[in-house]
């Protein structure tokens, strides 16, 4: 009854609103019905399972696929370890549930070996989580950085058994995003500090760089990195496409990150600087212990927004011939067997991007909530 | 006895605004000096030059035998020996009270974490907020925050404490608890320079009161003399305004 009363008050109060409600309802019905009918009767979804491997890893040689599983296991172990150190237990239930649903969704599509590989990788993650919980918190915290460093090196070492030209699909998109973010972050931090610096030369150069990069389209930076990076290394050393592509992203994203961080820096009150100085902290200590933690906390949503943007923008790799997730769609569609299935293929690719972006976004909100405690 | 703070012909400008004019001041070790005067008279600026939060353009400042100059090492050496308490507390909001207090002793003095925490708890106990150690500043009342800020400064074992209107941002019912801590500190022999509008505190605790107006020290002397028998017309006006509002 309350629903009826609500509808009467909000949807059918007066001639115009009633008319508007009816028209909108009809449009929603028509469009929704058309999509559902198409999805369940006409759409030929078989194209997705048939090319699932291509979407996930591109032209990665099937006999070397164990390398991907090992790398994934290492990555999940790192994530698990980190979760064990920083995240409270109740979020782990949510994470496990989401992972479980995705696993069940993908289950029919996966090869038996992949089902096993995924389980093994998840197991590695769980094990690392338990390990992190069993050692002293302070030690675990201190181990975090070296563990990530070594783990990342190991994962890349394992993957490098296959030349990077043959990495592709979601695997490549994730790798590119990871390295673009990890490398762009320190550069962005330095640029932000540089721009707010009192030394005129440093401030001017940083400002110049930031404004220059922000003033041009990403595609041009990508092209430029693609052409320029080989100029900086010895001639007989061929820089892999992927490295050049990532370099472009790093140069581009750093400028945006720098501006977000600068916003955060300027939001920290002058009193914080003065209190730190008055205690005898050096300028460096003040920045590291007092200013940056507050500045970064304030701009976490913007920073994660930038990470999501990088994740989605890696689809521009298509242009410089790197085989990321989106270019896999083109590869599949150019196969005569799958002619005319653009809708199915692109909807699927959209769905994968959306899953990635949505989970990052969820992570951002959790992080904000977890860190909001000390704020005034 | 050799003065622990010595200012000679100090002049300071903010742009074209002349905010400190020919300041000459000596503070003896253990002395409690209260600085009063109308707002905008340069009181805060004066004490902020002592740990060089405000640089000066003319004159000399010597603190504990070290001359304040451009040399960053001298500045940091002096800041280690001079504690400061701010009007707005300026606690670090992303750290617990305990971390606020132990940060400088561990990072600047090189104390071990355990040693610093032991000392911090002792001090927090002394000002009555040991039970708040694990909380964040935002979870404390204004009075508790200011007491924590005093502890943070004391943890560095400074020889001099500067107080920049420490009770001006507090609700009236919390002023007393902060002044009590300052009284106790004064009795313990700490050298203190206090900018305040709390005339009662000045009367009870100060060894000497100086009155500032328009960037100058216009009058100084023991509190009973300043409060009951001021020589300067401007001092009389100021005291009249502040005591009978």
Interface residues (C-beta under 8 A of the other chain):
Chain A: X269 X271 X272 X274 X275 X276 X277 X278 X279 X280 X281 X282 X285 X289 X290 X293 X294 X297 X373 X374 X375 X376
Chain B: X51 X53 X76 X79 X80 X82 X83 X84 X86 X88 X90 X91 X92 X93 X94 X95 X96 X103 X104 X107 X108 X136 X137 X138 X149 X152 X153 X156
